[in-house]
Amino acid sequence: MLTYSPSLLLLGDDVDDPAVLRECATVAFADSQDWEREAWAGMAMNVYGGHAPDNVLCGFVARLAAAVTRTFGVTA
């Protein structure tokens, strides 16, 4: 959701700021529907699992997953 939501732009430095992550998650959740969140989760899992050719995006998704775990206390 934080990687693919068209309603926000999460940059590299934003990942390290828990307040920004919380705000972005709120906006992305409020501005999306269940089917979109499911599609984005599938796309993120493909990237996170290394099934996407974009190494920059793979690194960002891994970094974002670690930040989500730190910020929200859940495994991303």
C-alpha positions in Angstrom: 0.0 0.0 0.0 2.8 2.4 0.9 4.8 1.5 -2.2 2.0 1.6 -4.8 -0.7 4.0 -3.7 -1.1 6.7 -6.3 -2.3 9.2 -3.7 1.1 9.5 -2.0 4.8 9.7 -2.8 6.9 8.1 -0.2 10.6 8.9 -0.7 13.7 7.2 0.7 14.2 9.5 3.7 10.5 9.3 4.6 10.9 5.6 5.4 13.0 6.5 8.5 10.4 8.8 9.9 7.7 7.0 11.9 5.4 10.0 11.8 5.6 10.2 8.0 4.9 6.4 7.8 1.8 6.7 10.0 0.5 9.6 8.0 1.1 7.9 4.7 -0.5 4.7 5.8 -3.6 6.7 6.9 -3.9 8.5 3.6 -3.2 5.3 1.5 -5.7 3.3 3.5 -8.4 6.0 3.4 -7.9 6.6 -0.3 -8.0 2.9 -1.5 -10.4 0.0 -1.7 -9.9 -3.6 -0.6 -9.2 -4.9 -4.1 -6.5 -2.2 -4.6 -4.8 -3.1 -1.4 -4.9 -6.8 -2.3 -3.4 -6.1 -5.7 -0.7 -3.8 -4.2 0.2 -6.5 -1.6 0.7 -9.1 -4.4 2.9 -6.7 -6.3 5.0 -5.9 -3.2 5.3 -9.6 -2.3 6.6 -10.2 -5.9 9.2 -7.5 -5.5 10.1 -8.5 -1.9 10.5 -12.1 -3.0 12.9 -11.0 -5.7 10.5 -11.8 -8.6 10.8 -8.3 -10.1 13.7 -7.1 -12.2 14.0 -3.7 -10.6 16.8 -4.0 -8.0 16.2 -0.4 -6.8 12.6 -1.1 -6.1 13.5 -4.4 -4.4 15.9 -2.6 -2.0 13.2 0.1 -1.3 10.5 -2.5 -0.5 12.9 -4.4 1.8 13.8 -1.1 3.6 10.1 -0.1 3.8 9.1 -3.5 5.2 11.7 -3.1 8.0 10.5 0.4 8.7 6.8 -0.8 8.9 7.9 -3.5 11.3 9.7 -1.0 13.5 6.9 1.6 13.3 3.8 -0.5 13.6 5.1 -3.6 15.4 3.9 -5.9 12.7 5.7 -8.0 10.1 5.5 -6.5 6.7 
